Amino acid sequence: MRPRRHLLRAAALAVLPLTAIAPPTGAAPLPTAAPSSSCTLPAPQDDGTDARYDLSSGGRERSFVLHLPPGYSSRDDWPLIVAYHGRGSSAVELQGYSKLSRLPAVTVFPEGEIGTGSGYRQAWQGAPYAPPGVDDVAFTADLLDHLDNTLCVDESRTYATGKSNGAGFVGLLACRLPDRFAAFAPVAGAFYPASREGCDTATPTSVMEVHGSGDATIPYDGDADRDLPAIPEWVGGWVDRDRCRPEPRVTHRGDDVTLLRWRGCADGTSVAHVVVTDGGHVWPGADVYSGGGYVTHTIQAHRLIWKFFTKHSLEEATR
């Protein structure tokens, strides 16, 4: 068994609340499990609301948006989802189109730092336009330490997702912080070489990649000029690292979605790949703009990701 991390409940990192954000509207949250016991830690904001906070990490002031689900105070073991926006996007934008805050989980949307290249564009470590000198892996570890120490979350059910450059960074986290997250789900991932560093020797972990075959920004078949791998090749790397059976189980949703699932993987892990035929550089199921190209509504990415996440926890995984 891979044991749950037991963090010392030391003093929390210094965090300053910023402007509150209106809660998202839309469909009711998915059903959640019965509460184990009430949360005894003081809630930093009201249940069912969003707020922005500052966090010191690596000598920099970083920020994130925190969403507490309705009924947060009634239980002490909420799953935690950390979601990373794409280049030039923002925490609020990702929260808006991803619908992740509708899930029965605490959701956190960190802000990237300003990267290189044209325009005033936020970005994440691992891409050639990433902000120089910024260690987003360390920022993520600091953020998790703070959240674990101050919120009623289950450290064994912490998950990471993101889109585009944020998804590429999620790929890096899968290789660098597998003991902090139980599963990873990059969407339209930009897997540049620096986002693949250390992956050759990475330990098994559960990964699901979602991508459109018509993505013109991060091509499904790869881009040699930018050293972007073909997405099936990137997924195949995790099939090999997780020592899964080589032949996936293939199912279809409607006329435009193919789901591939690999079983028999090491240490209780699994690998999955969702292909949207002719899908663009988008978040499947989004009701507002999330990138260019065709958006399928055959699936809702947030629900598919949630289903994958709920199958995995660090307590149940083995080494």
SEMI-653360 format. One record per residue: y, z, x of N, C-alpha, C in turn. Coordinates in steps of 0.1 Angstrom, whole numbers, plus 2048, in hexadecimal, padded with zeros to 3 digits. Last residue first. Layout:
N
YZXYZXYZX;...
***
This chain:
319
8067D581B8087CF8287FB7CC82E;80E7D17F88067D78038097CF810;8217DA7DB81E7D17E68167D97F1;8297EF7CB81C7E97C88187DF7D3;8417F77D58378017D48297FA7D2;8517E07D284D7E47DF8427EF7DF;8477CA7B884E7D67BD8497D97CA;8447AF7A08447B47AE84C7C17B0;8487A578883A7A578D8397AB79A;8637A378385C7AE77D84D7AF781;86B78A79086E7977968657A3790;86277877C85C77878A85E785791;87277E76786477F76585D77F773;88B77977388878676F87978876D;88A75D77688B76678188777477E;88A75675B87E75276387E75B770;8A376075389776574D88A762755;8B47517628B475F7638A876575D;8AF73675B8AB73B7688AB74A769;8A072B73F8AB7337438A8739750;89570973989371773E8A071D740;8A16F472C8936F772A88F70572E;8B96ED7338B86F972B8AA6FB726;8C56E07528BB6E17488BD6EE740;8E06CE75C8DC6DB75A8D16DC74F;8E96B57748E26B87688DD6C7767;9076BB7878FB6B57848F56BA777;9176D579A9166C87959086C3792;91C6F778D91A6ED7979186DF791;91F70577691970C78191670378D;93170975892F70276592970A76F;91C71973F92971574592670F752;90271F73A90A71A72F918716733;8E471A74D8F271E74D8F9717741;8CB7107508CD7187448DC71D743;8CB7117748C470D7678C771675C;8E770B7858DF7177818D8713774;8E86EF79B8EC6F77908E370378E;8E96D37A58EB6DF7AD8F16E97A4;8D16C578D8DC6C47978DD6D179F;8B16B67858BB6C17848C56C1790;89D6A47858AB69F7858B56AA784;8886BE77B8896AF77D8976AB77B;8876DB78B88D6D578088F6C6783;86E6F07978756E379987A6DE78C;86770E7A586B7087988736FB79B;84E7207B58587157B685A70F7A9;84273E7C48437357B884E72B7BB;82B7557D283574B7D48357427C8;8257787D782276B7D082E7627D3;8137957E481E78C7E281B7807DA;7FF7A77EB8047A77DD81079E7DB;7F77A08057FF7AC8028057AD7F5;7F677C8037F478980A7FD794804;7EC76A7E57F476D7F17F277B7F7;7DF7607CF7D77647DA7DF7677E7;7F47437C57EE7507C37E57547D0;8127327BD8077347C78017427C5;81E71D7A481C72B7A881072B7B2;83770879882C7097A182A7187A5;8436F877C84270578283570578B;85B6E077284D6E277784D6F077F;86D6D275886C6DE76185D6DF765;8716BE7458796BD7528776C975B;8666BE72D8646B273486A6B2742;8576DF72985E6D472385C6C772C;8496EB7458516EF73A8596E3735;8296EC7548356E575183C6EB745;8176F877281A6F87638276F1761;8006FC78B80B6F478680C6F4777;7F77117A57F570E797801708792;7F37027C67FA70A7BC7F47077AE;7DE7067E27E06FE7D67E77067CB;7DB7197F67E470E7F87E77067EB;7DF73C7F17D67317F07DF7247EF;7F674B80A7F17487FC7E673D7FC;80375881F7F57558207EF753812;81E75A822817764819808762818;82274583382575383881E75D82F;81B72F82281473282E816740833;82E73280E82073180A817734817;84572F81D84273C81783373D812;84471482484471E82E84172C829;84570880B83870881283871281D;86170A8068577127FE84A713805;8696F781986D70581A86470E812;85C6E080F8596E581D85D6F381E;8686DD7F685A6E07F78556E5804;8836D78008806E47FA8716E77F9;8886CC8218846C98148806D680D;8A26DD8348946D98318926D4823;8BF6D28448BA6D98388AC6D4835;8CE6C78588C26CF85B8BE6D8850;8E16B58518E56C48518D96CD854;8D269E8558DF69F85B8E46AE85C;8BC6A18448BA6A28528C76A4859;8B76B18288C26A982D8C16AB83D;8A06B280B8A56B68188B06AD81D;8986AC7F28906A77FD8966AA80B;8AC6B87E389E6BE7E28966B97ED;8CC6BE7F28C16B57ED8B36BB7EE;8E56CD7E88DA6D27F18CE6CA7EC;8F36BA7D88FA6C27E28F06C87EC;8E46AD7C58EB6A57CF8F26AD7DA;8C66B27B78D16BA7BD8D76B17C8;8B06AA7A88BB6A17A98C86A77AF;89E6BE7A789A6B27AF8A56A87B1;8AA6DF7AA8AA6D27A28A66C77AB;8986FE7AE8A06F37B389F6E77AA;88F71E7B88927167AC89C70B7B1;8767327C78817297C88837207BC;86B7527CB86B7477C287773F7C4;8577687DF86275F7DE8607557D3;84D7867EE84C77D7E28597757E1;84178781084978C8058497827FA;83378D83083178882383B78F819;84B78D84B84079384483F78D836;85477386285777C85784A781851;85576187784D76E87984F77786D;86574D86E85774A87384E756875;87D75886787375685D865753862;89075A87A88776587987D76386F;8A67458688A474C87589B759872;8AF7388538A073885589D73F862;8C97368538C473E8488B573F849;8CE7258688D173386A8CC73C85F;8C770B85C8BF7118668C1720868;8CB70E8378CF7098448C771184F;8C370B81A8BC7128258BF70C832;8D07107FE8D57098098CF70F816;8BF7107DE8C27167EB8C670C7F6;8BE7117C28C57067C98C970A7D7;8B97347C38BB7287BA8C371E7C1;8A174C7CF8AD7437D18AD7387C8;8957697CA89575D7C28A17547C4;87E7827D688A77A7D888976D7CF;8737A47D58717967D287F78F7D3;8797BD7DE86B7BB7DA8687AC7D7;88C7C77FB88B7C07EE87C7BD7EB;8897D48128937D98098927D37FB;8777C88228737D681E87E7DC815;8827B08298777B081F8737BE81A;89A7A68378997B383088E7B3826;89578D84389B79884B89A7A6844;88A77B83288477C83F889788847;89977E81C88B77F81A884780828;8B37798268AF7878238A0788821;8B175D8278B27658338AE773831;8B075780B8A57538148A575B821;8CA7608058BE7687FF8B2764807;8D874C8118D975A8178CD762812;8D27388008CE73680E8CE744814;8DF7427E98D17417E98CB73F7F7;8F973F7F28F474C7EF8E574C7EE;8FA7237F38FB72A7FF8F77397FE;8E87237D58ED71A7E08EE7217ED;8E77437C78E77357C58ED72E7D2;8CF75F7C48DC7597C78DB74A7C5;8BE77F7C68BF7717C28CD76C7C6;8A979A7CC8B47927D08B37847CB;8A07BC7C289E7AD7C28AA7A67C6;88E7DA7C089A7D37C48987C57C7;87B7EF7BA87D7E37B288B7DD7B4;87C8047CA8707FB7CC8717EF7C3;8928137C289280C7CF8878027D1;89F8137A48928147AA89280C7B7;8BD82579D8B681879F8A981C7A6;8D78337968C98367928C1829791;8ED8347B38E982F7A68DA8337A3;8F183D7CD8FB8417C28F783D7B4;8DE8357DF8E38437E08EC8477D4;8DB81A7DA8CF8237D98D48327D8;8F58117E08F08107D28E48197D0;8F68157FC8FF81B7F38FA81C7E5;8E08068058E18148088EA81B7FE;8E97EC7FD8DD7F37F78DC8027F9;8FF7E980E9017E97FF8F57F07F8;8F37E98278FC7F48238FE7F5814;8E47D28248DD7DE8268E67EA823;8F97BF8218EF7C18168E87CE818;9057C283A90D7C582E9037C8822;8F17B884A8F47C684B8FC7CA83F;8F279D8418E57A583F8E87B4840;90B7958479087988398FB79E837;92079985F91279B85E90F79F84F;93778386D93478B86192578C860;93E77188193F77F88493B789878;94C75886C94775C87994876B87A;93E74F84C94975585394575B861;92D72F84C92D73E84A939744852;92771584F93571884B936727849;90C71385391571085E92471385C;8FC73184690172484490A720850;8F874C84B8EC74384B8F073484A;90C76083690575E8428FA754841;92175081C91775A82191175682E;94374C81093674781492E75381A;96174180095874C80494A746807;97B72D80B96E72D804965738809;99571C80A99372B80A98672E803;9926FD81E994706812992714814;9796F28359856F082D9866FA821;96B70A84D96C6FD8469786FD83D;95D72B849964721850964714848;96174583095A73E83A963734841;96876582496D758826967751832;94B77781895777681F95C767821;93E77C7F693D77880494B77880A;9387987E194178D7E593F78A7F4;91A7A07CD9237A27D992C7967DA;9117AC7B091679F7B591F7A17C1;8F67BC7A19017BD7AA9047AF7B0;8E87CC7858EA7C078C8F77C1794;8CE7DF7788DB7E077E8DD7D3786;8BD7D075B8BE7D47698CC7D776D;8B47BD7468B37CC7468B27D2754;8CD7A37478BF7A87498C07B7749;8E67997468DF79C7398D27A273A;8EE79475F8F27A17598ED7A374B;8E677A7638DE7847688E2792763;8F476375B8EE76B7508E6777756;90175176C8F375476E8EC75B763;91C74E766913743762904746763;92776876D92A76176092075675C;91F76E78791B77777B91D76F76E;92C75979491D75A794919763788;94776279094275578C93375478A;94877B79C94A77A78E94576C788;9437747B793A77D7B093B77B7A1;9487517BD94C75F7BD9427677B6;9497337D394873A7C594C7487C7;94872A7EC9547277E495472C7D6;9257297EB9317277F393D7237EA;91773F7D19187347DA9257337E2;90F7637CF9157567CB91474B7D5;8F37777CC8FD7717D59027647D0;8E87957BD8E97877BC8F57817C4;8D07AE7BA8DC7AA7C18DD79B7C1;8C37C37A28C37B57A68D17B37AD;8AE7DE79C8BA7DA7A28B97CC7A6;8A07F278189F7E778B8AD7E3790;8A581577C8A88077798A57FD784;89D83077789582778089881877D;8A78437668AB8447748A383B77D;8B98407468AD83F74E8B184075D;8D08407388C58467318B884673A;8E58337438E58417458D8848740;8E281873A8E081C7488DD82B74A;8E780D7218DD8177228DA81C730;8EF7ED72E8F07F77238E4800724;8F17EC7528ED7E77458EF7F173A;90D7E87679037F17628FF7ED755;9167D37819147D37739097DE770;92E7CF79A9227D77969227D6786;9397BB7B493A7BE7A592D7C47A1;9467C37D493C7BE7CB93F7C27BD;9547BF7F59557C37E79497BD7E0;95E7CD8159577C380D9587C87FF;9707D18319707D58239697CA81B;9607D78509667CE8479667D5839;94F7E586195E7E48649667DB85B;9367E38559397DC8629477DA865;9447EA8369377E683D93B7DE84A;94F7FB81A9517F98289447F582F;9567ED7FB94C7F480394F7F1812;9647ED7DA9657EA7E895B7F37EF;95B7E07BA95C7EB7C395E7E57D1;95F7D979795F7D47A59617E07AE;94A7DB77A9557DF7829547DA790;93D7D975993E7D476694A7DA76D;9277EB7419347E57469337E0754;9127FA7379157ED7319217E6736;92081A73C914812739918805733;93D81E75093681F74492A816743;93982877394082176893882275C;92A83778493783378993F82C77E;91985377891A84577792884177C;90A86C78B915868783917859783;8E68707878F286D78F8FE869787;8D28727748DA87E7778E587C781;8C585F75A8CB85F7678D486B769;8A786B74A8B586874A8BB868758;88885B74F89086774D89E86374F;87D84274887484C74E87B85A74C;88082E72A88683573587C83F73A;86B81172487081E72087582672C;8787F173086E7FB72F87480872A;88A7D971B8887E172887E7EC725;8907B871088A7C570E8887CC71B;8AE7A871B8A07A871989B7B6717;8CE7AC70A8C57AD7158B77AC711;8DA7926F38D77A06F68CE7A1702;8F07786FD8E477D6F78E178B6FB;9137807019087767008FC77D6FA;92B78B71A92678970D91A78070C;9317A473492D79672F929796721;94D7BB73493E7B873493B7AA72F;9697B67499647B773C9557B473C;96E7CC76596C7BE7609657BF752;9867E077797A7DF76E97A7D1768;9917DF7989937DC78A9867DA782;97F7F67AD98A7ED7AB98B7EA79C;9748137BE97480A7B29808027B1;9688167DF9748177D697380E7CA;9528287F395481D7E99608207E0;94283280F94F832808950826800;92083980A92A832811937832809;91585B80191684D7FF921847808;90287181590F86E80F91085F80D;8DF86D80F8EB8718178F786E80F;8C386F8088CE86F7FE8DB874805;8AF85B81B8B586881A8C1866811;89884680A8A48478118A9856810;87A83A80C88084680888C848810;86B81D80087482280987A82F804;84881D7F685681D7F285F8237FD;82F80F80B83681A805844817801;8177F88058247F980C82C804805;7F480080880080080080D800809;
***
